[in-house]
Amino acid sequence: MTGLFSGHVDTKSPTPLYHQIFLDFKHRIISGSLADGFKFPSEGKLAKEFDVSRITIKRALNELAQQGLVERHRGSGTVVTYVASNLPNNDGFTALMDSLRKIAATTTVEVLSVDLVKPPPSIAQHLALPNSQYAQQIHRKRYYQNDPFSYVLSYSPEKVGKSWTKEELSKKPVYQLIEEGGFTTEWARQTISCEAANPFIAQNLMLPEDAPVLKLRRLLGNETDGPLHYIEVWYRSDMYQFTMEMGLSDFKNQRHLWSSVE
């Protein structure tokens, strides 16, 4: 079993060593890298691989057991008992609103803060706001089956989001509040990239530092009012996937190019 795990902990990190190892194991289990039925090496072998004490390894494995991810039996070791569930996914750009409704219906949200602020210049540019105008800034976390699923930072122009309360945001998704405010969403632009989780995102999503996360940037608006909502979302890559159906399209120059299917 030697070499199966990364064997790395950051001794300079304020996060306790046992918790770093716990997060590493948990990430592997939920992502399916360590599947249901996998048997961990002995505590002694793991302690040697991570260069920590057996007590540290034992505490990390006990944490996994407390969360129902493994079973531990004296004499027979530690075995993964977690079976990955069907995960929310995005069904393509043209089904964006249906996808947002699906995520809202299958996850729970924790609203961390709601503040009327002068947005950073880059955000003001996205929202086409003069420097003197304010925007509603919202920090949220979404959970899927009690596990952190995404961290969300969003901004809306003051005219759109000023009246939103923390209570409303905990019960209704933003797109619904936009519609209830009398605004229609006619277009969306979004980009998706992969990056390493910084310490803040890693802590909030219960991931090891530098674990891969999917970052989504989305701008919603309409032709009359302009941009209505800018959002940045960091998704756990083991709990979110993005799917877009593609097809061959004919163009005037007789070339066949791949494009999204309407």
BELTA-V561836 format. One line per field, one symbol per residue. ss: DSSP state (A for helix, B for strand, O for the rest). psi: psi as a letter, one per 30 degrees, with the letter a starting at -180 (. if undefined). burial: # if it has 16 or more other ideal C-beta (glycine too) atoms within 10 Angstrom, else .. Layout:
ss=???
psi=???
burial=???
This chain:
ss=OOOOOOOOOOOOOOOOAAAAAAAAAAAAAAAOOOOOOOBOOOAAAAAAAAOOOAAAAAAAAAAAAAOOOBBBBOOOBBBBOOOOOOOOBBOOAAAAAAAAAAAAAAOBBBBBBBBBBOOOAAAAAAOOOOOOOOBBBBBBBBBBOOBBBBBBBBBBBAAAAOOOOAAAAAAOOAAAAAAAOOOOOOBBBBBBBBBBOOAAAAAAOOOOOOOBBBBBBBBBBBOOOBBBBBBBBBBBOOOOBBOOOBBBBBOOOOOBBBBBOO
psi=fkfelegkljffkfkkeeeeeeeeeeeeeeffejlkfkkklleeeeeeefhlleeeeeeeeeeeefggflkkkkffakkkgkkklkkklkglefgeeeeeeeeefgllkjjeljkjljlleeeeeeghklffllljkkklkkkjhgkkelkkklkklefegefkleeefffkleeeeeefggkkjflkkllklklkkleeeeeeghlkkgkklkkkkkkkalfefakfkkkkkjkkffgkkkkkkllkkklfgglkkklkk.
burial=....#...#.....#.###############..#...#.##.#.###.##.#...######.##....##.......#.#.#.....#.#.##..#..##..##..#.#.#..#....#...##.##.#....#####.###.#...##########..##..#....#...###.##....#.#..#........#...#########.#.####.####...#.#####.########......................
